[in-house]
Amino acid sequence: MSLKGDRGYTDLTFTGSTAYRLAPLVTPILEPDMTVHQTGKSAAVRIAVEGFQVSEAPEVSMPKVRAAFTACERLIRFYRRHRDTLDRAAAASVEERE
């Protein structure tokens, strides 16, 4: 799980997977606001959130932080509900390296 608060998203990451292979396998189970992205050497199921900065006033940043943590909790629950499907899809999405 990765929270990129300043960038405005939270990711459920599958190490070594490729998004172009993962997406068709998991798209049928994604919730409407979830998308699949390539994140370096991993693929991720992502939920966009409102970005925040630690330098913002607490009254401005705290609602954004709470929303981001709620998105993290949703991704954890999503993974737990669909663990078998997601793990199989991630394994099938690994790019063969020479």
Phi and psi restraints in degrees (range 20) as a CNS / XPLOR table:
assign (resid 1 and name C) (resid 2 and name N)
       (resid 2 and name CA) (resid 2 and name C) 1.0 -137.3 20.0 2
assign (resid 2 and name N) (resid 2 and name CA)
       (resid 2 and name C) (resid 3 and name N) 1.0 125.9 20.0 2
assign (resid 2 and name C) (resid 3 and name N)
       (resid 3 and name CA) (resid 3 and name C) 1.0 -107.9 20.0 2
assign (resid 3 and name N) (resid 3 and name CA)
       (resid 3 and name C) (resid 4 and name N) 1.0 115.2 20.0 2
assign (resid 3 and name C) (resid 4 and name N)
       (resid 4 and name CA) (resid 4 and name C) 1.0 -108.8 20.0 2
assign (resid 4 and name N) (resid 4 and name CA)
       (resid 4 and name C) (resid 5 and name N) 1.0 74.6 20.0 2
assign (resid 4 and name C) (resid 5 and name N)
       (resid 5 and name CA) (resid 5 and name C) 1.0 -59.0 20.0 2
assign (resid 5 and name N) (resid 5 and name CA)
       (resid 5 and name C) (resid 6 and name N) 1.0 -40.7 20.0 2
assign (resid 5 and name C) (resid 6 and name N)
       (resid 6 and name CA) (resid 6 and name C) 1.0 -71.1 20.0 2
assign (resid 6 and name N) (resid 6 and name CA)
       (resid 6 and name C) (resid 7 and name N) 1.0 -22.1 20.0 2
assign (resid 6 and name C) (resid 7 and name N)
       (resid 7 and name CA) (resid 7 and name C) 1.0 -94.6 20.0 2
assign (resid 7 and name N) (resid 7 and name CA)
       (resid 7 and name C) (resid 8 and name N) 1.0 -14.5 20.0 2
assign (resid 7 and name C) (resid 8 and name N)
       (resid 8 and name CA) (resid 8 and name C) 1.0 86.3 20.0 2
assign (resid 8 and name N) (resid 8 and name CA)
       (resid 8 and name C) (resid 9 and name N) 1.0 36.5 20.0 2
assign (resid 8 and name C) (resid 9 and name N)
       (resid 9 and name CA) (resid 9 and name C) 1.0 -159.0 20.0 2
assign (resid 9 and name N) (resid 9 and name CA)
       (resid 9 and name C) (resid 10 and name N) 1.0 162.7 20.0 2
assign (resid 9 and name C) (resid 10 and name N)
       (resid 10 and name CA) (resid 10 and name C) 1.0 -130.1 20.0 2
assign (resid 10 and name N) (resid 10 and name CA)
       (resid 10 and name C) (resid 11 and name N) 1.0 138.7 20.0 2
assign (resid 10 and name C) (resid 11 and name N)
       (resid 11 and name CA) (resid 11 and name C) 1.0 -122.2 20.0 2
assign (resid 11 and name N) (resid 11 and name CA)
       (resid 11 and name C) (resid 12 and name N) 1.0 141.3 20.0 2
assign (resid 11 and name C) (resid 12 and name N)
       (resid 12 and name CA) (resid 12 and name C) 1.0 -102.2 20.0 2
assign (resid 12 and name N) (resid 12 and name CA)
       (resid 12 and name C) (resid 13 and name N) 1.0 107.4 20.0 2
assign (resid 12 and name C) (resid 13 and name N)
       (resid 13 and name CA) (resid 13 and name C) 1.0 -100.3 20.0 2
assign (resid 13 and name N) (resid 13 and name CA)
       (resid 13 and name C) (resid 14 and name N) 1.0 140.1 20.0 2
assign (resid 13 and name C) (resid 14 and name N)
       (resid 14 and name CA) (resid 14 and name C) 1.0 -118.8 20.0 2
assign (resid 14 and name N) (resid 14 and name CA)
       (resid 14 and name C) (resid 15 and name N) 1.0 101.4 20.0 2
assign (resid 14 and name C) (resid 15 and name N)
       (resid 15 and name CA) (resid 15 and name C) 1.0 -58.9 20.0 2
assign (resid 15 and name N) (resid 15 and name CA)
       (resid 15 and name C) (resid 16 and name N) 1.0 133.1 20.0 2
assign (resid 15 and name C) (resid 16 and name N)
       (resid 16 and name CA) (resid 16 and name C) 1.0 79.5 20.0 2
assign (resid 16 and name N) (resid 16 and name CA)
       (resid 16 and name C) (resid 17 and name N) 1.0 -4.1 20.0 2
assign (resid 16 and name C) (resid 17 and name N)
       (resid 17 and name CA) (resid 17 and name C) 1.0 -85.5 20.0 2
assign (resid 17 and name N) (resid 17 and name CA)
       (resid 17 and name C) (resid 18 and name N) 1.0 159.1 20.0 2
assign (resid 17 and name C) (resid 18 and name N)
       (resid 18 and name CA) (resid 18 and name C) 1.0 -113.3 20.0 2
assign (resid 18 and name N) (resid 18 and name CA)
       (resid 18 and name C) (resid 19 and name N) 1.0 136.1 20.0 2
assign (resid 18 and name C) (resid 19 and name N)
       (resid 19 and name CA) (resid 19 and name C) 1.0 -62.6 20.0 2
assign (resid 19 and name N) (resid 19 and name CA)
       (resid 19 and name C) (resid 20 and name N) 1.0 -38.1 20.0 2
assign (resid 19 and name C) (resid 20 and name N)
       (resid 20 and name CA) (resid 20 and name C) 1.0 -67.7 20.0 2
assign (resid 20 and name N) (resid 20 and name CA)
       (resid 20 and name C) (resid 21 and name N) 1.0 -23.7 20.0 2
assign (resid 20 and name C) (resid 21 and name N)
       (resid 21 and name CA) (resid 21 and name C) 1.0 -91.0 20.0 2
assign (resid 21 and name N) (resid 21 and name CA)
       (resid 21 and name C) (resid 22 and name N) 1.0 -33.8 20.0 2
assign (resid 21 and name C) (resid 22 and name N)
       (resid 22 and name CA) (resid 22 and name C) 1.0 -72.1 20.0 2
assign (resid 22 and name N) (resid 22 and name CA)
       (resid 22 and name C) (resid 23 and name N) 1.0 -42.4 20.0 2
assign (resid 22 and name C) (resid 23 and name N)
       (resid 23 and name CA) (resid 23 and name C) 1.0 -52.4 20.0 2
assign (resid 23 and name N) (resid 23 and name CA)
       (resid 23 and name C) (resid 24 and name N) 1.0 -51.0 20.0 2
assign (resid 23 and name C) (resid 24 and name N)
       (resid 24 and name CA) (resid 24 and name C) 1.0 -65.5 20.0 2
assign (resid 24 and name N) (resid 24 and name CA)
       (resid 24 and name C) (resid 25 and name N) 1.0 -23.2 20.0 2
assign (resid 24 and name C) (resid 25 and name N)
       (resid 25 and name CA) (resid 25 and name C) 1.0 -82.0 20.0 2
assign (resid 25 and name N) (resid 25 and name CA)
       (resid 25 and name C) (resid 26 and name N) 1.0 -27.1 20.0 2
assign (resid 25 and name C) (resid 26 and name N)
       (resid 26 and name CA) (resid 26 and name C) 1.0 -111.1 20.0 2
assign (resid 26 and name N) (resid 26 and name CA)
       (resid 26 and name C) (resid 27 and name N) 1.0 -15.2 20.0 2
assign (resid 26 and name C) (resid 27 and name N)
       (resid 27 and name CA) (resid 27 and name C) 1.0 -53.0 20.0 2
assign (resid 27 and name N) (resid 27 and name CA)
       (resid 27 and name C) (resid 28 and name N) 1.0 -39.0 20.0 2
assign (resid 27 and name C) (resid 28 and name N)
       (resid 28 and name CA) (resid 28 and name C) 1.0 -62.3 20.0 2
assign (resid 28 and name N) (resid 28 and name CA)
       (resid 28 and name C) (resid 29 and name N) 1.0 -22.6 20.0 2
assign (resid 28 and name C) (resid 29 and name N)
       (resid 29 and name CA) (resid 29 and name C) 1.0 -103.3 20.0 2
assign (resid 29 and name N) (resid 29 and name CA)
       (resid 29 and name C) (resid 30 and name N) 1.0 -5.7 20.0 2
assign (resid 29 and name C) (resid 30 and name N)
       (resid 30 and name CA) (resid 30 and name C) 1.0 -67.5 20.0 2
assign (resid 30 and name N) (resid 30 and name CA)
       (resid 30 and name C) (resid 31 and name N) 1.0 146.1 20.0 2
assign (resid 30 and name C) (resid 31 and name N)
       (resid 31 and name CA) (resid 31 and name C) 1.0 -78.3 20.0 2
assign (resid 31 and name N) (resid 31 and name CA)
       (resid 31 and name C) (resid 32 and name N) 1.0 159.5 20.0 2
assign (resid 31 and name C) (resid 32 and name N)
       (resid 32 and name CA) (resid 32 and name C) 1.0 -52.7 20.0 2
assign (resid 32 and name N) (resid 32 and name CA)
       (resid 32 and name C) (resid 33 and name N) 1.0 -33.7 20.0 2
assign (resid 32 and name C) (resid 33 and name N)
       (resid 33 and name CA) (resid 33 and name C) 1.0 -97.3 20.0 2
assign (resid 33 and name N) (resid 33 and name CA)
       (resid 33 and name C) (resid 34 and name N) 1.0 13.1 20.0 2
assign (resid 33 and name C) (resid 34 and name N)
       (resid 34 and name CA) (resid 34 and name C) 1.0 -100.6 20.0 2
assign (resid 34 and name N) (resid 34 and name CA)
       (resid 34 and name C) (resid 35 and name N) 1.0 139.8 20.0 2
assign (resid 34 and name C) (resid 35 and name N)
       (resid 35 and name CA) (resid 35 and name C) 1.0 -135.1 20.0 2
assign (resid 35 and name N) (resid 35 and name CA)
       (resid 35 and name C) (resid 36 and name N) 1.0 164.2 20.0 2
assign (resid 35 and name C) (resid 36 and name N)
       (resid 36 and name CA) (resid 36 and name C) 1.0 -110.0 20.0 2
assign (resid 36 and name N) (resid 36 and name CA)
       (resid 36 and name C) (resid 37 and name N) 1.0 136.6 20.0 2
assign (resid 36 and name C) (resid 37 and name N)
       (resid 37 and name CA) (resid 37 and name C) 1.0 -139.7 20.0 2
assign (resid 37 and name N) (resid 37 and name CA)
       (resid 37 and name C) (resid 38 and name N) 1.0 152.5 20.0 2
assign (resid 37 and name C) (resid 38 and name N)
       (resid 38 and name CA) (resid 38 and name C) 1.0 -85.9 20.0 2
assign (resid 38 and name N) (resid 38 and name CA)
       (resid 38 and name C) (resid 39 and name N) 1.0 131.0 20.0 2
assign (resid 38 and name C) (resid 39 and name N)
       (resid 39 and name CA) (resid 39 and name C) 1.0 -128.1 20.0 2
assign (resid 39 and name N) (resid 39 and name CA)
       (resid 39 and name C) (resid 40 and name N) 1.0 78.7 20.0 2
assign (resid 39 and name C) (resid 40 and name N)
       (resid 40 and name CA) (resid 40 and name C) 1.0 70.2 20.0 2
assign (resid 40 and name N) (resid 40 and name CA)
       (resid 40 and name C) (resid 41 and name N) 1.0 -120.1 20.0 2
assign (resid 40 and name C) (resid 41 and name N)
       (resid 41 and name CA) (resid 41 and name C) 1.0 -93.2 20.0 2
assign (resid 41 and name N) (resid 41 and name CA)
       (resid 41 and name C) (resid 42 and name N) 1.0 15.4 20.0 2
assign (resid 41 and name C) (resid 42 and name N)
       (resid 42 and name CA) (resid 42 and name C) 1.0 -134.9 20.0 2
assign (resid 42 and name N) (resid 42 and name CA)
       (resid 42 and name C) (resid 43 and name N) 1.0 162.4 20.0 2
assign (resid 42 and name C) (resid 43 and name N)
       (resid 43 and name CA) (resid 43 and name C) 1.0 -110.7 20.0 2
assign (resid 43 and name N) (resid 43 and name CA)
       (resid 43 and name C) (resid 44 and name N) 1.0 154.1 20.0 2
assign (resid 43 and name C) (resid 44 and name N)
       (resid 44 and name CA) (resid 44 and name C) 1.0 -142.5 20.0 2
assign (resid 44 and name N) (resid 44 and name CA)
       (resid 44 and name C) (resid 45 and name N) 1.0 146.5 20.0 2
assign (resid 44 and name C) (resid 45 and name N)
       (resid 45 and name CA) (resid 45 and name C) 1.0 -91.3 20.0 2
assign (resid 45 and name N) (resid 45 and name CA)
       (resid 45 and name C) (resid 46 and name N) 1.0 125.8 20.0 2
assign (resid 45 and name C) (resid 46 and name N)
       (resid 46 and name CA) (resid 46 and name C) 1.0 -120.4 20.0 2
assign (resid 46 and name N) (resid 46 and name CA)
       (resid 46 and name C) (resid 47 and name N) 1.0 144.1 20.0 2
assign (resid 46 and name C) (resid 47 and name N)
       (resid 47 and name CA) (resid 47 and name C) 1.0 -120.7 20.0 2
assign (resid 47 and name N) (resid 47 and name CA)
       (resid 47 and name C) (resid 48 and name N) 1.0 126.0 20.0 2
assign (resid 47 and name C) (resid 48 and name N)
       (resid 48 and name CA) (resid 48 and name C) 1.0 -77.1 20.0 2
assign (resid 48 and name N) (resid 48 and name CA)
       (resid 48 and name C) (resid 49 and name N) 1.0 139.7 20.0 2
assign (resid 48 and name C) (resid 49 and name N)
       (resid 49 and name CA) (resid 49 and name C) 1.0 -133.0 20.0 2
assign (resid 49 and name N) (resid 49 and name CA)
       (resid 49 and name C) (resid 50 and name N) 1.0 167.8 20.0 2
assign (resid 49 and name C) (resid 50 and name N)
       (resid 50 and name CA) (resid 50 and name C) 1.0 -74.2 20.0 2
assign (resid 50 and name N) (resid 50 and name CA)
       (resid 50 and name C) (resid 51 and name N) 1.0 125.6 20.0 2
assign (resid 50 and name C) (resid 51 and name N)
       (resid 51 and name CA) (resid 51 and name C) 1.0 -66.3 20.0 2
assign (resid 51 and name N) (resid 51 and name CA)
       (resid 51 and name C) (resid 52 and name N) 1.0 153.1 20.0 2
assign (resid 51 and name C) (resid 52 and name N)
       (resid 52 and name CA) (resid 52 and name C) 1.0 -142.9 20.0 2
assign (resid 52 and name N) (resid 52 and name CA)
       (resid 52 and name C) (resid 53 and name N) 1.0 158.8 20.0 2
assign (resid 52 and name C) (resid 53 and name N)
       (resid 53 and name CA) (resid 53 and name C) 1.0 -121.1 20.0 2
assign (resid 53 and name N) (resid 53 and name CA)
       (resid 53 and name C) (resid 54 and name N) 1.0 143.8 20.0 2
assign (resid 53 and name C) (resid 54 and name N)
       (resid 54 and name CA) (resid 54 and name C) 1.0 -67.1 20.0 2
assign (resid 54 and name N) (resid 54 and name CA)
       (resid 54 and name C) (resid 55 and name N) 1.0 -18.7 20.0 2
assign (resid 54 and name C) (resid 55 and name N)
       (resid 55 and name CA) (resid 55 and name C) 1.0 -81.8 20.0 2
assign (resid 55 and name N) (resid 55 and name CA)
       (resid 55 and name C) (resid 56 and name N) 1.0 -8.1 20.0 2
assign (resid 55 and name C) (resid 56 and name N)
       (resid 56 and name CA) (resid 56 and name C) 1.0 -69.9 20.0 2
assign (resid 56 and name N) (resid 56 and name CA)
       (resid 56 and name C) (resid 57 and name N) 1.0 153.3 20.0 2
assign (resid 56 and name C) (resid 57 and name N)
       (resid 57 and name CA) (resid 57 and name C) 1.0 -61.8 20.0 2
assign (resid 57 and name N) (resid 57 and name CA)
       (resid 57 and name C) (resid 58 and name N) 1.0 143.6 20.0 2
assign (resid 57 and name C) (resid 58 and name N)
       (resid 58 and name CA) (resid 58 and name C) 1.0 -53.7 20.0 2
assign (resid 58 and name N) (resid 58 and name CA)
       (resid 58 and name C) (resid 59 and name N) 1.0 -38.3 20.0 2
assign (resid 58 and name C) (resid 59 and name N)
       (resid 59 and name CA) (resid 59 and name C) 1.0 -67.1 20.0 2
assign (resid 59 and name N) (resid 59 and name CA)
       (resid 59 and name C) (resid 60 and name N) 1.0 -21.3 20.0 2
assign (resid 59 and name C) (resid 60 and name N)
       (resid 60 and name CA) (resid 60 and name C) 1.0 -88.9 20.0 2
assign (resid 60 and name N) (resid 60 and name CA)
       (resid 60 and name C) (resid 61 and name N) 1.0 -45.0 20.0 2
assign (resid 60 and name C) (resid 61 and name N)
       (resid 61 and name CA) (resid 61 and name C) 1.0 -81.4 20.0 2
assign (resid 61 and name N) (resid 61 and name CA)
       (resid 61 and name C) (resid 62 and name N) 1.0 -33.4 20.0 2
assign (resid 61 and name C) (resid 62 and name N)
       (resid 62 and name CA) (resid 62 and name C) 1.0 -61.0 20.0 2
assign (resid 62 and name N) (resid 62 and name CA)
       (resid 62 and name C) (resid 63 and name N) 1.0 -41.3 20.0 2
assign (resid 62 and name C) (resid 63 and name N)
       (resid 63 and name CA) (resid 63 and name C) 1.0 -61.6 20.0 2
assign (resid 63 and name N) (resid 63 and name CA)
       (resid 63 and name C) (resid 64 and name N) 1.0 -36.1 20.0 2
assign (resid 63 and name C) (resid 64 and name N)
       (resid 64 and name CA) (resid 64 and name C) 1.0 -68.4 20.0 2
assign (resid 64 and name N) (resid 64 and name CA)
       (resid 64 and name C) (resid 65 and name N) 1.0 -41.7 20.0 2
assign (resid 64 and name C) (resid 65 and name N)
       (resid 65 and name CA) (resid 65 and name C) 1.0 -63.3 20.0 2
assign (resid 65 and name N) (resid 65 and name CA)
       (resid 65 and name C) (resid 66 and name N) 1.0 -44.9 20.0 2
assign (resid 65 and name C) (resid 66 and name N)
       (resid 66 and name CA) (resid 66 and name C) 1.0 -60.9 20.0 2
assign (resid 66 and name N) (resid 66 and name CA)
       (resid 66 and name C) (resid 67 and name N) 1.0 -42.2 20.0 2
assign (resid 66 and name C) (resid 67 and name N)
       (resid 67 and name CA) (resid 67 and name C) 1.0 -63.8 20.0 2
assign (resid 67 and name N) (resid 67 and name CA)
       (resid 67 and name C) (resid 68 and name N) 1.0 -38.7 20.0 2
assign (resid 67 and name C) (resid 68 and name N)
       (resid 68 and name CA) (resid 68 and name C) 1.0 -65.4 20.0 2
assign (resid 68 and name N) (resid 68 and name CA)
       (resid 68 and name C) (resid 69 and name N) 1.0 -42.6 20.0 2
assign (resid 68 and name C) (resid 69 and name N)
       (resid 69 and name CA) (resid 69 and name C) 1.0 -67.4 20.0 2
assign (resid 69 and name N) (resid 69 and name CA)
       (resid 69 and name C) (resid 70 and name N) 1.0 -33.1 20.0 2
assign (resid 69 and name C) (resid 70 and name N)
       (resid 70 and name CA) (resid 70 and name C) 1.0 -63.8 20.0 2
assign (resid 70 and name N) (resid 70 and name CA)
       (resid 70 and name C) (resid 71 and name N) 1.0 -40.7 20.0 2
assign (resid 70 and name C) (resid 71 and name N)
       (resid 71 and name CA) (resid 71 and name C) 1.0 -63.5 20.0 2
assign (resid 71 and name N) (resid 71 and name CA)
       (resid 71 and name C) (resid 72 and name N) 1.0 -39.8 20.0 2
assign (resid 71 and name C) (resid 72 and name N)
       (resid 72 and name CA) (resid 72 and name C) 1.0 -60.5 20.0 2
assign (resid 72 and name N) (resid 72 and name CA)
       (resid 72 and name C) (resid 73 and name N) 1.0 -45.4 20.0 2
assign (resid 72 and name C) (resid 73 and name N)
       (resid 73 and name CA) (resid 73 and name C) 1.0 -61.9 20.0 2
assign (resid 73 and name N) (resid 73 and name CA)
       (resid 73 and name C) (resid 74 and name N) 1.0 -40.0 20.0 2
assign (resid 73 and name C) (resid 74 and name N)
       (resid 74 and name CA) (resid 74 and name C) 1.0 -61.2 20.0 2
assign (resid 74 and name N) (resid 74 and name CA)
       (resid 74 and name C) (resid 75 and name N) 1.0 -43.0 20.0 2
assign (resid 74 and name C) (resid 75 and name N)
       (resid 75 and name CA) (resid 75 and name C) 1.0 -66.0 20.0 2
assign (resid 75 and name N) (resid 75 and name CA)
       (resid 75 and name C) (resid 76 and name N) 1.0 -37.6 20.0 2
assign (resid 75 and name C) (resid 76 and name N)
       (resid 76 and name CA) (resid 76 and name C) 1.0 -63.9 20.0 2
assign (resid 76 and name N) (resid 76 and name CA)
       (resid 76 and name C) (resid 77 and name N) 1.0 -46.8 20.0 2
assign (resid 76 and name C) (resid 77 and name N)
       (resid 77 and name CA) (resid 77 and name C) 1.0 -63.5 20.0 2
assign (resid 77 and name N) (resid 77 and name CA)
       (resid 77 and name C) (resid 78 and name N) 1.0 -40.5 20.0 2
assign (resid 77 and name C) (resid 78 and name N)
       (resid 78 and name CA) (resid 78 and name C) 1.0 -59.1 20.0 2
assign (resid 78 and name N) (resid 78 and name CA)
       (resid 78 and name C) (resid 79 and name N) 1.0 -46.5 20.0 2
assign (resid 78 and name C) (resid 79 and name N)
       (resid 79 and name CA) (resid 79 and name C) 1.0 -61.5 20.0 2
assign (resid 79 and name N) (resid 79 and name CA)
       (resid 79 and name C) (resid 80 and name N) 1.0 -45.3 20.0 2
assign (resid 79 and name C) (resid 80 and name N)
       (resid 80 and name CA) (resid 80 and name C) 1.0 -62.1 20.0 2
assign (resid 80 and name N) (resid 80 and name CA)
       (resid 80 and name C) (resid 81 and name N) 1.0 -38.4 20.0 2
assign (resid 80 and name C) (resid 81 and name N)
       (resid 81 and name CA) (resid 81 and name C) 1.0 -68.7 20.0 2
assign (resid 81 and name N) (resid 81 and name CA)
       (resid 81 and name C) (resid 82 and name N) 1.0 -34.4 20.0 2
assign (resid 81 and name C) (resid 82 and name N)
       (resid 82 and name CA) (resid 82 and name C) 1.0 -118.7 20.0 2
assign (resid 82 and name N) (resid 82 and name CA)
       (resid 82 and name C) (resid 83 and name N) 1.0 24.9 20.0 2
assign (resid 82 and name C) (resid 83 and name N)
       (resid 83 and name CA) (resid 83 and name C) 1.0 -49.7 20.0 2
assign (resid 83 and name N) (resid 83 and name CA)
       (resid 83 and name C) (resid 84 and name N) 1.0 -51.5 20.0 2
assign (resid 83 and name C) (resid 84 and name N)
       (resid 84 and name CA) (resid 84 and name C) 1.0 -61.4 20.0 2
assign (resid 84 and name N) (resid 84 and name CA)
       (resid 84 and name C) (resid 85 and name N) 1.0 -47.6 20.0 2
assign (resid 84 and name C) (resid 85 and name N)
       (resid 85 and name CA) (resid 85 and name C) 1.0 -62.1 20.0 2
assign (resid 85 and name N) (resid 85 and name CA)
       (resid 85 and name C) (resid 86 and name N) 1.0 -46.1 20.0 2
assign (resid 85 and name C) (resid 86 and name N)
       (resid 86 and name CA) (resid 86 and name C) 1.0 -66.6 20.0 2
assign (resid 86 and name N) (resid 86 and name CA)
       (resid 86 and name C) (resid 87 and name N) 1.0 -41.4 20.0 2
assign (resid 86 and name C) (resid 87 and name N)
       (resid 87 and name CA) (resid 87 and name C) 1.0 -65.6 20.0 2
assign (resid 87 and name N) (resid 87 and name CA)
       (resid 87 and name C) (resid 88 and name N) 1.0 -41.1 20.0 2
assign (resid 87 and name C) (resid 88 and name N)
       (resid 88 and name CA) (resid 88 and name C) 1.0 -64.3 20.0 2
assign (resid 88 and name N) (resid 88 and name CA)
       (resid 88 and name C) (resid 89 and name N) 1.0 -43.2 20.0 2
assign (resid 88 and name C) (resid 89 and name N)
       (resid 89 and name CA) (resid 89 and name C) 1.0 -63.7 20.0 2
assign (resid 89 and name N) (resid 89 and name CA)
       (resid 89 and name C) (resid 90 and name N) 1.0 -41.6 20.0 2
assign (resid 89 and name C) (resid 90 and name N)
       (resid 90 and name CA) (resid 90 and name C) 1.0 -63.5 20.0 2
assign (resid 90 and name N) (resid 90 and name CA)
       (resid 90 and name C) (resid 91 and name N) 1.0 -43.2 20.0 2
assign (resid 90 and name C) (resid 91 and name N)
       (resid 91 and name CA) (resid 91 and name C) 1.0 -63.1 20.0 2
assign (resid 91 and name N) (resid 91 and name CA)
       (resid 91 and name C) (resid 92 and name N) 1.0 -37.9 20.0 2
assign (resid 91 and name C) (resid 92 and name N)
       (resid 92 and name CA) (resid 92 and name C) 1.0 -75.9 20.0 2
assign (resid 92 and name N) (resid 92 and name CA)
       (resid 92 and name C) (resid 93 and name N) 1.0 -10.1 20.0 2
assign (resid 92 and name C) (resid 93 and name N)
       (resid 93 and name CA) (resid 93 and name C) 1.0 -101.2 20.0 2
assign (resid 93 and name N) (resid 93 and name CA)
       (resid 93 and name C) (resid 94 and name N) 1.0 3.7 20.0 2
assign (resid 93 and name C) (resid 94 and name N)
       (resid 94 and name CA) (resid 94 and name C) 1.0 -74.3 20.0 2
assign (resid 94 and name N) (resid 94 and name CA)
       (resid 94 and name C) (resid 95 and name N) 1.0 129.6 20.0 2
assign (resid 94 and name C) (resid 95 and name N)
       (resid 95 and name CA) (resid 95 and name C) 1.0 -78.3 20.0 2
assign (resid 95 and name N) (resid 95 and name CA)
       (resid 95 and name C) (resid 96 and name N) 1.0 128.9 20.0 2
assign (resid 95 and name C) (resid 96 and name N)
       (resid 96 and name CA) (resid 96 and name C) 1.0 -70.5 20.0 2
assign (resid 96 and name N) (resid 96 and name CA)
       (resid 96 and name C) (resid 97 and name N) 1.0 128.6 20.0 2
assign (resid 96 and name C) (resid 97 and name N)
       (resid 97 and name CA) (resid 97 and name C) 1.0 -112.8 20.0 2
assign (resid 97 and name N) (resid 97 and name CA)
       (resid 97 and name C) (resid 98 and name N) 1.0 142.4 20.0 2
